[in-house]
């Protein structure tokens, strides 16, 4: 049953609903037809009225501002790093085109059920509030995460960062369909002049593709592995799957960045769920693995060992933990070299102290549009850039750039390559002698 406040918020839309009912005809099979062309317009007005009943104009304006700021920034950064274009996840992409129109779509099926009288107005009010609130939170969360990622890359582009992956130079910020082949690829990889490469993974890992129960046994851990907002790896890392690892099924990230957009995120709690009911042959294996994981992390969560036992035995669904506890849990499980929290709201001193005493560096007050606030994060991440060991040419260029910097010369990679070619052309005889000597040495080697 809906709370009275849910229904009360909808009172301003009742007249539109009455008008809509007058021009709707329910056919056999519960099919809906409209008796006039104006009904479509009435349906649209009713859905928009419902949206603004539960989402304030200020919230809608904030969403529009977020997506417009993100769009401008991604376009700018794409040009700076040499990308051809970009794409958000499907839901967030539709939200970014027009937040209010996206929210109206979330009401369509519920509205048709209301018109068919499959649900009453109280049930409709409850479902509408939940759907709109959930959609706003999830979409603003992914918008904020992408903004943080792109803002970091923006600052790195000022250091000469260029896109090296994906090769088609079209950046996908979603992971839909990216892991069906059994790999977990990055969303993008950049190379920074004189420093090396960084590989970025947004909301990974997600479940891998599988064909039968034998495959599922191998990839099952991906279904229950905690998923950080943003992971960064040193160098060019094109796949992070590591099924041989005894705890997490991926290579350990060098950096984790958690992004928190909600104003009250640090007082929220969520349920950390335990194992599912037995249904497949490897469940006992999974249960033993999960039991060891939970027991080892009991101190991090501050959970009594008896509660952990109940969860791992299936007698309790999960444990309620705060978001700050969950951040510390991520740090304990993944053990990255650097862990950073980026928070939109300013945090109370005790929250900052709790996290930083656990090895989490906090950047708070990072609002969408304030690029300067993320400059420090990008400087921190830059320390983890590394040239790919298999790319000998890049390694030599990085080393040469480093030695020139020590001599007071800052040179971009493309300028250095051009200067080397020009220098070689001016010393062709010396270069030829060097290459002949190097070839003779190689031929003389056993």
TORGUKE-565941 format. One record per residue: x, z, y of N, C-alpha, C in turn. Coordinates in steps of 0.02 Angstrom, whole numbers, padded with zeros to 5 digits, always signed. Last residue first. Layout:
N
XZYXZYXZY
...
//
This chain:
446
+03811-01540-00765+03791-01550-00835+03715-01553-00841
+03850-01633-00615+03823-01572-00645+03802-01586-00717
+03878-01755-00564+03932-01721-00598+03909-01658-00634
+03762-01789-00499+03781-01828-00558+03836-01794-00598
+03767-01697-00392+03713-01693-00441+03731-01730-00505
+03879-01743-00324+03880-01676-00351+03826-01668-00405
+03835-01868-00284+03893-01864-00329+03896-01795-00362
+03733-01830-00197+03716-01868-00258+03773-01863-00308
+03805-01767-00096+03755-01729-00133+03737-01763-00198
+03882-01873-00048+03915-01815-00076+03867-01774-00119
+03780-01954+00001+03824-01978-00052+03859-01921-00087
+03726-01872+00102+03684-01890+00045+03726-01916-00013
+03837-01864+00191+03809-01803+00161+03768-01820+00099
+03850-01998+00228+03906-01965+00194+03881-01902+00158
+03729-02016+00295+03744-02056+00236+03799-02023+00195
+03744-01927+00402+03691-01916+00353+03705-01954+00289
+03850-01988+00472+03860-01921+00444+03807-01906+00391
+03785-02108+00508+03845-02109+00466+03858-02041+00433
+03678-02062+00589+03665-02096+00526+03725-02096+00479
+03644-01983+00700+03702-01966+00659+03695-01998+00590
+03527-02020+00758+03586-02021+00802+03650-02005+00763
+03440-01999+00653+03453-02068+00675+03515-02072+00719
+03440-01859+00650+03468-01896+00594+03485-01968+00614
+03374-01832+00770+03443-01810+00762+03477-01848+00706
+03249-01884+00739+03288-01913+00795+03362-01895+00790
+03215-01799+00634+03221-01871+00622+03262-01905+00677
+03214-01676+00702+03260-01686+00646+03270-01761+00632
+03110-01697+00793+03178-01686+00818+03230-01697+00763
+03000-01708+00706+03019-01765+00748+03091-01758+00773
+03002-01577+00653+03011-01635+00608+03033-01696+00648
+02976-01505+00771+03039-01495+00735+03053-01554+00689
+02848-01545+00803+02903-01560+00850+02971-01553+00816
+02778-01495+00694+02781-01568+00704+02836-01588+00753
+02802-01354+00713+02823-01389+00653+02830-01464+00665
+02866-01302+00873+02811-01316+00828+02836-01359+00770
+02986-01181+00917+02973-01253+00905+02916-01261+00856
+03071-01078+01021+03007-01082+00985+02988-01156+00978
+03230-01011+01029+03193-01074+01033+03129-01070+00990
+03317-00903+01016+03278-00910+01077+03239-00974+01084
+03372-00889+00895+03417-00913+00948+03379-00928+01012
+03268-00856+00817+03318-00804+00828+03368-00823+00882
+03209-00981+00810+03176-00929+00849+03225-00873+00865
+03296-01044+00723+03293-01068+00793+03260-01016+00837
+03267-00974+00608+03335-00969+00636+03336-00993+00708
+03133-01012+00589+03150-00942+00598+03218-00934+00631
+03146-01149+00567+03107-01125+00625+03125-01053+00641
+03216-01143+00446+03248-01172+00505+03213-01150+00569
+03119-01085+00363+03183-01051+00374+03218-01077+00436
+03019-01184+00369+03005-01115+00392+03069-01078+00407
+03087-01291+00312+03065-01296+00382+03049-01227+00410
+03108-01242+00183+03166-01258+00226+03146-01261+00299
+02975-01230+00140+03018-01171+00141+03078-01183+00188
+02931-01362+00145+02901-01313+00191+02946-01251+00197
+03012-01414+00041+03017-01441+00109+02989-01391+00160
+02968-01345-00071+03036-01335-00047+03044-01358+00024
+02841-01273-00128+02849-01323-00076+02916-01313-00043
+02830-01168-00214+02842-01233-00245+02853-01288-00193
+02801-01059-00132+02867-01064-00163+02882-01132-00193
+02725-01081+00026+02717-01088-00047+02784-01098-00080
+02763-00954+00146+02767-01024+00125+02758-01029+00050
+02646-00835+00205+02703-00848+00162+02705-00922+00143
+02578-00702+00303+02587-00774+00292+02650-00787+00251
+02566-00571+00338+02561-00587+00266+02568-00662+00251
+02566-00561+00473+02623-00532+00438+02624-00552+00364
+02442-00603+00513+02497-00651+00518+02559-00626+00479
+02364-00491+00511+02359-00536+00454+02418-00586+00454
+02396-00433+00636+02408-00397+00574+02411-00445+00515
+02351-00532+00722+02422-00514+00722+02440-00477+00658
+02214-00526+00695+02251-00587+00678+02326-00574+00676
+02185-00399+00747+02176-00412+00675+02216-00473+00654
+02209-00421+00884+02250-00374+00846+02245-00384+00771
+02106-00510+00917+02176-00532+00922+02222-00487+00881
+01978-00471+00923+02004-00486+00857+02076-00511+00859
+01946-00453+01055+01942-00395+01012+01972-00407+00943
+01945-00579+01114+02003-00536+01125+02004-00478+01076
+01818-00630+01091+01874-00653+01051+01934-00607+01056
+01669-00587+01094+01728-00553+01122+01788-00571+01079
+01570-00647+01022+01585-00674+01088+01646-00644+01120
+01507-00507+00943+01510-00580+00942+01520-00606+01013
+01611-00362+00958+01547-00396+00964+01558-00472+00964
+01686-00233+00903+01701-00305+00900+01635-00343+00900
+01689-00096+00896+01669-00126+00959+01683-00200+00962
+01840-00066+00796+01768-00061+00811+01754-00088+00881
+01943-00075+00670+01934-00111+00733+01860-00108+00749
+02041+00029+00567+01975+00016+00597+01982-00021+00663
+02118+00024+00411+02128+00019+00483+02064-00006+00516
+02119+00134+00281+02080+00080+00309+02091+00078+00385
+02175+00246+00219+02213+00183+00220+02176+00123+00246
+02106+00360+00235+02104+00330+00168+02139+00262+00165
+02113+00388+00366+02150+00434+00322+02150+00409+00250
+02025+00293+00412+02097+00281+00423+02139+00329+00381
+01901+00352+00375+01923+00288+00347+01999+00278+00354
+01898+00472+00448+01887+00472+00375+01915+00408+00343
+01917+00428+00580+01967+00471+00549+01961+00471+00473
+01797+00356+00598+01862+00322+00604+01915+00363+00568
+01706+00462+00584+01703+00405+00537+01770+00367+00538
+01739+00545+00689+01747+00571+00622+01744+00515+00569
+01709+00468+00803+01779+00484+00788+01788+00507+00716
+01588+00339+00778+01605+00408+00793+01676+00423+00769
+01618+00169+00832+01607+00218+00780+01624+00288+00803
+01533+00034+00908+01585+00085+00913+01568+00140+00863
+01473-00105+00808+01463-00046+00850+01526-00004+00854
+01548-00202+00728+01518-00220+00791+01504-00158+00835
+01702-00181+00646+01635-00155+00658+01610-00177+00726
+01809-00214+00521+01788-00241+00585+01715-00222+00595
+01938-00140+00433+01866-00137+00446+01853-00164+00516
+02063-00189+00320+02041-00184+00389+01965-00184+00392
+02204-00160+00224+02130-00157+00223+02107-00144+00295
+02342-00229+00137+02313-00210+00201+02237-00211+00197
+02365-00244+00004+02421-00221+00045+02396-00198+00114
+02228-00180-00098+02262-00232-00058+02321-00202-00020
+02153-00119-00210+02221-00100-00190+02258-00155-00152
+02028-00130-00270+02067-00190-00259+02139-00177-00240
+01983+00006-00283+01979-00042-00338+02028-00099-00329
+02005+00069-00160+02032+00099-00221+02033+00049-00279
+01935-00013-00072+02007-00005-00063+02039+00022-00127
+01805+00005-00119+01836-00062-00119+01912-00056-00116
+01793+00142-00088+01791+00120-00158+01822+00050-00165
+01791+00141+00049+01847+00174+00016+01851+00153-00058
+01668+00075+00063+01729+00044+00089+01790+00074+00056
+01583+00172+00008+01590+00107-00025+01653+00070-00002
+01590+00274+00101+01615+00286+00033+01628+00220-00003
+01527+00207+00206+01598+00226+00213+01629+00242+00145
+01398+00194+00156+01438+00133+00167+01512+00150+00175
+01366+00318+00028+01365+00294+00097+01407+00231+00102
+01274+00302-00126+01335+00315-00089+01327+00290-00017
+01189+00345-00270+01182+00329-00200+01245+00349-00163
+01212+00271-00427+01229+00327-00383+01221+00304-00311
+01099+00220-00559+01157+00213-00516+01166+00276-00475
+01011+00248-00665+01021+00179-00644+01084+00171-00602
+01047+00347-00807+01036+00347-00735+01053+00277-00709
+01073+00319-00935+01019+00367-00923+01004+00374-00848
+01182+00241-00968+01119+00207-00955+01061+00253-00941
+01306+00293-00977+01266+00294-01038+01197+00263-01029
+01350+00284-00847+01383+00241-00896+01345+00240-00963
+01266+00381-00787+01263+00311-00767+01291+00266-00821
+01304+00500-00849+01235+00477-00855+01228+00403-00837
+01437+00508-00806+01422+00502-00878+01351+00475-00888
+01418+00528-00670+01452+00467-00693+01437+00455-00766
+01363+00655-00676+01321+00599-00651+01351+00533-00673
+01471+00728-00719+01411+00726-00762+01365+00669-00741
+01562+00720-00614+01577+00684-00676+01516+00679-00722
+01496+00693-00451+01508+00738-00507+01516+00699-00571
+01580+00597-00328+01523+00604-00373+01542+00650-00431
+01665+00544-00233+01641+00612-00224+01582+00627-00268
+01722+00422-00247+01652+00424-00228+01628+00494-00211
+01850+00462-00285+01842+00421-00225+01770+00425-00200
+01824+00529-00404+01851+00567-00347+01842+00528-00282
+01780+00425-00486+01734+00480-00470+01758+00518-00408
+01856+00324-00534+01839+00321-00463+01793+00377-00442
+01869+00344-00670+01929+00343-00629+01915+00345-00555
+01736+00327-00709+01768+00392-00715+01829+00397-00671
+01717+00189-00686+01678+00239-00647+01712+00308-00650
+01810+00134-00778+01813+00119-00707+01779+00173-00666
+01764+00182-00902+01831+00199-00878+01838+00188-00804
+01638+00120-00903+01644+00193-00905+01712+00215-00880
+01668-00015-00908+01638+00012-00847+01643+00088-00845
+01723-00022-01038+01763-00041-00980+01735-00010-00916
+01614+00018-01115+01675+00057-01116+01719+00042-01055
+01523-00084-01082+01506-00015-01067+01569+00028-01065
+01584-00197-01134+01573-00192-01062+01561-00120-01041
+01576-00166-01270+01642-00177-01237+01635-00167-01162
+01439-00163-01284+01477-00102-01295+01546-00106-01264
+01403-00298-01258+01382-00244-01212+01423-00180-01221
+01426-00408-01333+01485-00377-01303+01466-00320-01255
+01300-00453-01375+01345-00422-01422+01404-00387-01391
+01166-00406-01262+01210-00455-01293+01265-00418-01331
+01092-00301-01218+01055-00362-01233+01100-00414-01266
+01068-00141-01151+01100-00182-01202+01059-00243-01218
+01040-00139-00971+01019-00121-01039+01053-00166-01090
+01187-00128-00863+01119-00151-00881+01103-00130-00952
+01278+00006-00784+01271-00050-00831+01198-00067-00844
+01237+00053-00611+01276+00058-00673+01263-00001-00718
+01248+00025-00434+01214+00024-00498+01262+00026-00557
+01239+00112-00294+01290+00080-00334+01267+00083-00406
+01128+00099-00164+01135+00120-00233+01188+00078-00268
+01175+00154+00002+01150+00104-00046+01164+00128-00116
+01146+00211+00169+01166+00223+00100+01140+00166+00057
+01203+00223+00341+01162+00195+00288+01190+00213+00219
+01286+00258+00440+01243+00312+00414+01196+00287+00359
+01352+00143+00473+01393+00199+00448+01351+00259+00427
+01259+00054+00530+01284+00042+00462+01318+00104+00433
+01185+00043+00646+01185+00107+00611+01215+00103+00541
+01199-00087+00691+01217-00033+00736+01222+00034+00700
+01276-00209+00584+01219-00166+00601+01241-00106+00643
+01399-00267+00547+01365-00289+00608+01310-00242+00630
+01554-00260+00478+01492-00222+00483+01459-00237+00550
+01666-00322+00360+01633-00335+00424+01566-00299+00426
+01825-00298+00290+01754-00284+00285+01723-00290+00355
+01956-00382+00224+01925-00367+00289+01850-00357+00276
+02105-00363+00133+02031-00362+00131+02007-00345+00201
+02252-00445+00078+02214-00415+00133+02140-00417+00117
+02297-00489-00043+02345-00456+00001+02309-00418+00057
+02202-00462-00193+02211-00491-00127+02265-00454-00088
+02246-00487-00361+02236-00438-00308+02248-00471-00240
+02153-00606-00453+02217-00585-00425+02205-00537-00367
+02012-00543-00548+02044-00589-00501+02112-00562-00482
+01936-00449-00616+01949-00514-00648+01981-00565-00602
+02002-00282-00622+01965-00333-00585+01983-00402-00613
+02067-00231-00753+02015-00200-00712+01974-00252-00674
+02159-00305-00826+02119-00255-00861+02063-00224-00819
+02176-00481-00817+02181-00417-00781+02136-00366-00815
+02147-00599-00873+02192-00555-00912+02199-00487-00879
+02076-00674-00786+02038-00639-00837+02081-00594-00880
+02084-00715-00637+02135-00685-00680+02099-00642-00733
+02056-00827-00505+02033-00802-00569+02092-00775-00610
+02089-00888-00387+02106-00817-00394+02082-00787-00460
+02160-01036-00328+02115-01007-00379+02137-00935-00389
+02246-01071-00229+02188-01114-00239+02141-01089-00294
+02344-01015-00107+02314-00991-00169+02248-01028-00179
+02482-01021-00015+02429-01066-00036+02404-01044-00105
+02514-00859+00063+02531-00924+00036+02470-00966+00020
+02420-00712+00031+02481-00742+00058+02495-00809+00023
+02244-00705+00052+02302-00706+00008+02361-00739+00043
+02104-00609+00096+02157-00654+00119+02216-00647+00072
+01927-00592+00091+01992-00578+00060+02042-00631+00084
+01782-00521+00154+01834-00572+00166+01899-00549+00133
+01691-00433+00091+01668-00484+00139+01719-00540+00146
+01705-00404-00088+01724-00393-00018+01698-00449+00027
+01608-00359-00216+01624-00420-00180+01641-00405-00107
+01632-00288-00378+01617-00280-00307+01645-00338-00267
+01572-00362-00526+01630-00347-00484+01608-00340-00411
+01471-00406-00606+01467-00336-00583+01527-00316-00540
+01495-00537-00636+01427-00519-00618+01423-00448-00590
+01625-00543-00679+01610-00571-00613+01540-00553-00589
+01622-00497-00808+01643-00450-00756+01630-00477-00686
+01591-00609-00886+01540-00560-00871+01559-00514-00813
+01674-00708-00932+01662-00706-00860+01613-00651-00839
+01684-00689-01070+01744-00695-01030+01731-00684-00955
+01553-00690-01111+01593-00630-01123+01655-00630-01080
+01519-00821-01081+01491-00767-01041+01529-00702-01050
+01583-00891-01182+01605-00900-01113+01581-00841-01070
+01504-00843-01285+01576-00833-01288+01605-00840-01218
+01377-00887-01253+01391-00815-01250+01466-00801-01253
+01405-01038-01154+01376-01001-01210+01397-00928-01204
+01445-01084-01027+01403-01126-01069+01370-01088-01127
+01466-01043-00852+01476-01030-00923+01426-01070-00963
+01543-01022-00690+01501-01060-00736+01517-01043-00808
+01561-00856-00621+01586-00922-00640+01535-00957-00684
+01494-00757-00485+01497-00776-00556+01522-00847-00568
+01614-00732-00349+01546-00737-00375+01550-00761-00448
+01734-00626-00265+01714-00678-00311+01639-00676-00327
+01691-00680-00097+01712-00696-00166+01736-00631-00197
+01663-00691+00044+01615-00667-00005+01630-00692-00076
+01791-00805+00075+01733-00772+00104+01682-00755+00050
+01958-00813+00077+01902-00814+00029+01846-00773+00058
+02099-00900+00134+02042-00858+00151+01985-00869+00102
+02274-00898+00136+02215-00924+00102+02157-00875+00111
+02408-00948+00237+02361-00895+00221+02299-00928+00190
+02584-00996+00247+02514-01009+00237+02475-00945+00223
+02712-00984+00376+02688-00998+00309+02613-01004+00307
+02791-00981+00496+02772-00920+00461+02753-00934+00388
+02813-01100+00565+02867-01051+00562+02851-00988+00523
+02644-01126+00592+02712-01147+00608+02761-01090+00604
+02538-01089+00461+02557-01071+00529+02630-01089+00539
+02408-01164+00373+02481-01155+00376+02500-01143+00448
+02261-01110+00287+02295-01135+00346+02370-01122+00340
+02123-01143+00186+02193-01122+00187+02225-01152+00250
+01955-01091+00148+02004-01131+00185+02073-01100+00178
+01893-01038+00038+01853-01075+00086+01897-01117+00130
+01975-01058-00124+01968-01030-00057+01918-01069-00015
+01894-01054-00289+01937-01084-00238+01927-01050-00170
+01890-01000-00439+01866-00972-00376+01912-00998-00321
+01832-01089-00586+01884-01068-00539+01851-01038-00477
+01734-01143-00665+01773-01088-00692+01830-01066-00649
+01653-01235-00609+01706-01262-00651+01750-01207-00681
+01569-01167-00525+01541-01190-00589+01595-01215-00636
+01602-01126-00400+01635-01091-00455+01608-01113-00523
+01532-01189-00301+01605-01195-00297+01639-01166-00359
+01396-01176-00289+01421-01230-00331+01496-01235-00333
+01415-01092-00139+01366-01122-00185+01397-01181-00223
+01485-01026-00047+01517-01031-00112+01470-01064-00162
+01512-01075+00127+01473-01049+00072+01512-01056+00008
+01584-01138+00221+01586-01065+00224+01543-01034+00169
+01685-01276+00208+01623-01247+00183+01629-01171+00185
+01760-01395+00311+01760-01324+00291+01690-01302+00269
+01842-01536+00276+01774-01515+00294+01765-01444+00267
+01958-01593+00228+01958-01565+00296+01888-01548+00321
+01989-01633+00105+01943-01678+00141+01930-01652+00212
+02066-01526+00061+02099-01588+00079+02055-01636+00118
+02021-01365+00131+02015-01420+00083+02045-01485+00109
+02193-01347+00171+02142-01350+00119+02076-01330+00149
+02261-01346+00288+02292-01382+00233+02246-01387+00172
+02249-01338+00463+02213-01336+00400+02250-01376+00347
+02370-01247+00558+02337-01310+00541+02305-01304+00472
+02429-01144+00689+02398-01150+00624+02362-01217+00616
+02497-01111+00807+02512-01174+00774+02480-01184+00706
+02453-01002+00869+02521-00998+00842+02540-01061+00804
+02325-01032+00894+02368-01029+00952+02442-01021+00933
+02273-01013+00769+02283-01083+00791+02327-01086+00853
+02257-00877+00765+02313-00905+00727+02326-00978+00748
+02142-00867+00842+02204-00837+00867+02264-00865+00830
+02055-00936+00753+02064-00958+00822+02130-00932+00850
+02054-00856+00641+02088-00921+00637+02100-00950+00707
+01977-00752+00695+02046-00739+00673+02085-00804+00669
+01858-00821+00716+01894-00792+00774+01966-00776+00756
+01821-00850+00585+01839-00905+00630+01877-00880+00691
+01796-00718+00534+01845-00763+00503+01869-00816+00552
+01694-00676+00623+01757-00638+00618+01812-00682+00588
+01594-00772+00595+01623-00767+00662+01690-00731+00660
+01565-00743+00463+01596-00808+00479+01628-00806+00548
+01508-00615+00484+01567-00624+00441+01603-00689+00457
+01398-00647+00566+01451-00603+00591+01515-00611+00550
+01323-00726+00478+01345-00754+00541+01403-00713+00569
+01296-00632+00379+01340-00688+00362+01365-00722+00426
+01213-00543+00456+01274-00519+00422+01321-00577+00408
+01109-00621+00495+01154-00596+00547+01219-00570+00517
+01052-00639+00367+01079-00696+00404+01126-00674+00460
+01015-00509+00328+01061-00548+00286+01092-00606+00325
+00927-00469+00434+00988-00432+00418+01038-00474+00380
+00825-00567+00430+00864-00556+00491+00930-00521+00474
+00776-00550+00299+00805-00614+00319+00848-00606+00382
+00727-00418+00302+00780-00436+00256+00815-00500+00278
+00625-00431+00399+00681-00386+00410+00740-00403+00366
+00540-00524+00336+00571-00540+00401+00631-00495+00414
+00502-00456+00218+00535-00522+00215+00572-00538+00280
+00441-00338+00267+00500-00334+00224+00538-00400+00224
+00333-00390+00343+00384-00348+00375+00448-00347+00333
+00264-00459+00241+00290-00495+00298+00346-00455+00332
+00224-00357+00153+00269-00409+00129+00302-00446+00188
+00137-00284+00238+00195-00252+00207+00247-00304+00185
+00041-00380+00271+00079-00347+00324+00143-00317+00295
-00013-00410+00144+00021-00462+00183+00066-00430+00236
-00075-00290+00112-00019-00313+00072+00022-00365+00109
-00174-00293+00213-00126-00237+00210-00064-00258+00169
-00246-00409+00185-00208-00406+00247-00157-00350+00247
-00223-00449+00008-00262-00431+00067-00217-00423+00128
-00195-00595-00093-00172-00530-00067-00215-00514-00006
-00276-00699-00122-00239-00670-00177-00210-00602-00157
-00341-00774-00027-00365-00706-00041-00336-00678-00106
-00286-00885+00021-00320-00892-00044-00353-00827-00065
-00226-00830+00133-00283-00875+00143-00321-00887+00078
-00125-00759+00069-00175-00723+00109-00237-00766+00119
-00052-00862+00013-00083-00814-00032-00137-00773+00005
-00007-00921+00132-00053-00959+00089-00088-00912+00039
+00076-00818+00176+00018-00837+00216-00032-00877+00175
+00175-00815+00078+00132-00756+00087+00069-00774+00126
+00232-00941+00102+00198-00927+00038+00152-00867+00043
+00279-00925+00240+00234-00978+00219+00196-00960+00155
+00373-00839+00291+00304-00815+00286+00256-00864+00253
+00490-00905+00304+00489-00850+00257+00418-00824+00245
+00467-00990+00410+00465-01019+00342+00460-00964+00290
+00489-00904+00516+00421-00927+00504+00414-00956+00433
+00627-00895+00512+00588-00837+00494+00515-00856+00480
+00661-01023+00559+00681-01003+00492+00639-00943+00468
+00611-01018+00688+00582-01065+00641+00599-01047+00569
+00700-00921+00740+00628-00906+00735+00594-00953+00686
+00831-00985+00731+00814-00922+00696+00740-00910+00687
+00882-01137+00702+00829-01107+00743+00806-01043+00709
+01006-01157+00642+00974-01212+00679+00920-01186+00725
+01035-01039+00577+01074-01056+00636+01043-01113+00676
+00948-01045+00468+00939-00993+00518+00974-01011+00583
+01011-01147+00397+00944-01158+00423+00927-01107+00478
+01132-01079+00370+01132-01142+00407+01064-01158+00437
+01091-00973+00292+01118-00959+00358+01121-01022+00401
+01049-01047+00178+01002-01004+00215+01027-00991+00286
+01171-01119+00143+01107-01152+00156+01059-01110+00198
+01322-01075+00235+01278-01071+00177+01208-01096+00194
+01385-01202+00352+01367-01134+00334+01329-01134+00267
+01517-01315+00373+01450-01305+00347+01440-01232+00328
+01611-01432+00475+01601-01367+00442+01528-01361+00420
+01744-01553+00507+01677-01526+00514+01671-01461+00476
+01877-01585+00504+01830-01638+00521+01760-01612+00534
+02015-01491+00571+01959-01498+00525+01912-01553+00550
+02127-01455+00650+02125-01521+00618+02071-01529+00566
+02129-01342+00725+02166-01340+00662+02163-01406+00623
+02055-01378+00841+02123-01350+00847+02162-01353+00782
+01931-01419+00793+01973-01467+00828+02045-01443+00832
+01888-01297+00740+01894-01356+00696+01940-01408+00728
+01877-01219+00855+01930-01204+00807+01941-01263+00760
+01764-01279+00916+01829-01276+00950+01886-01266+00901
+01665-01261+00818+01682-01328+00840+01751-01329+00874
+01664-01122+00812+01686-01160+00753+01704-01231+00773
+01616-01090+00943+01683-01069+00921+01707-01110+00862
+01488-01146+00946+01538-01168+00994+01609-01151+00971
+01428-01073+00840+01432-01147+00838+01487-01172+00885
+01435-00941+00887+01471-00961+00826+01480-01037+00825
+01349-00948+00997+01420-00930+01007+01461-00952+00947
+01231-00981+00930+01258-01028+00979+01332-01013+00992
+01211-00868+00851+01222-00933+00818+01251-00984+00867
+01198-00764+00948+01248-00762+00895+01264-00832+00869
+01087-00806+01022+01152-00800+01055+01209-00800+01004
+00987-00797+00926+01002-00862+00957+01071-00862+00989
+00992-00658+00902+01006-00705+00848+01025-00773+00876
+00952-00610+01028+01018-00593+01001+01038-00642+00946
+00822-00658+01030+00870-00684+01078+00942-00669+01056
+00766-00580+00930+00767-00653+00922+00818-00684+00969
+00780-00454+00988+00815-00469+00925+00820-00544+00914
+00697-00469+01100+00768-00454+01110+00809-00470+01047
+00575-00487+01042+00603-00543+01079+00678-00532+01090
+00572-00411+00876+00564-00410+00949+00595-00472+00981
+00480-00435+00736+00546-00449+00764+00538-00453+00840
+00347-00412+00711+00396-00370+00677+00467-00380+00702
+00279-00500+00789+00249-00434+00778+00300-00385+00749
+00345-00618+00786+00357-00576+00845+00321-00508+00841
+00293-00663+00661+00365-00653+00671+00377-00605+00728
+00157-00676+00691+00178-00626+00642+00253-00611+00650
+00162-00783+00781+00135-00718+00803+00158-00662+00756
+00207-00882+00695+00250-00860+00750+00228-00793+00777
+00095-00893+00612+00159-00871+00583+00207-00847+00638
+00000-00938+00707-00010-00875+00671+00056-00849+00643
+00054-01060+00746+00047-01007+00795+00038-00939+00762
+00043-01130+00624+00109-01120+00654+00106-01062+00705
-00096-01132+00607-00054-01099+00557+00015-01083+00586
-00130-01209+00718-00153-01140+00714-00111-01100+00664
-00075-01331+00681-00051-01298+00741-00070-01224+00741
-00153-01359+00570-00081-01353+00562-00051-01316+00621
-00279-01372+00627-00265-01315+00584-00190-01304+00575
-00296-01491+00692-00276-01433+00733-00259-01372+00691
-00347-01579+00599-00275-01583+00615-00252-01522+00655
-00459-01494+00484-00444-01533+00544-00370-01531+00558
-00464-01427+00364-00522-01468+00382-00511-01509+00446
-00337-01418+00242-00359-01404+00310-00415-01452+00329
-00325-01341+00081-00330-01401+00122-00357-01381+00190
-00245-01270-00059-00266-01262+00010-00271-01330+00044
-00290-01229-00227-00256-01273-00179-00287-01265-00110
-00340-01159-00333-00313-01120-00276-00272-01164-00229
-00408-01231-00422-00336-01226-00434-00301-01190-00378
-00520-01303-00303-00506-01280-00371-00431-01281-00386
-00477-01259-00130-00502-01304-00181-00489-01275-00250
-00520-01184+00017-00484-01171-00046-00516-01213-00101
-00496-01233+00181-00540-01238+00123-00498-01229+00060
-00490-01180+00348-00456-01186+00283-00507-01189+00228
-00541-01148+00469-00525-01219+00457-00485-01229+00392
-00562-01012+00469-00620-01056+00480-00604-01129+00464
-00437-00954+00460-00481-00952+00401-00539-01001+00408
-00392-00969+00591-00361-01007+00537-00406-01010+00475
-00469-00878+00661-00474-00950+00677-00446-00993+00622
-00420-00762+00601-00491-00779+00594-00502-00853+00608
-00288-00767+00643-00303-00770+00572-00375-00790+00561
-00304-00752+00780-00276-00815+00755-00290-00822+00680
-00352-00621+00779-00395-00675+00805-00370-00742+00780
-00240-00551+00730-00302-00554+00691-00347-00610+00714
-00125-00525+00797-00129-00590+00764-00196-00600+00728
-00119-00396+00843-00123-00449+00892-00131-00519+00863
-00101-00319+00728-00168-00322+00759-00174-00380+00807
+00018-00295+00667-00011-00361+00657-00078-00370+00693
+00050-00164+00683+00091-00213+00719+00061-00283+00716
-00038-00106+00592-00051-00098+00664-00012-00149+00704
+00023-00131+00470-00040-00165+00486-00054-00162+00561
+00136-00048+00482+00143-00119+00464+00081-00158+00486
+00082+00078+00506+00119+00045+00560+00128-00029+00546
+00028+00115+00384-00018+00098+00437+00017+00062+00494
+00111+00034+00247+00107+00088+00295+00061+00066+00352
+00027-00043+00110+00067-00048+00171+00059+00015+00212
+00042+00000-00060+00000+00000+00000+00044+00000+00062
//
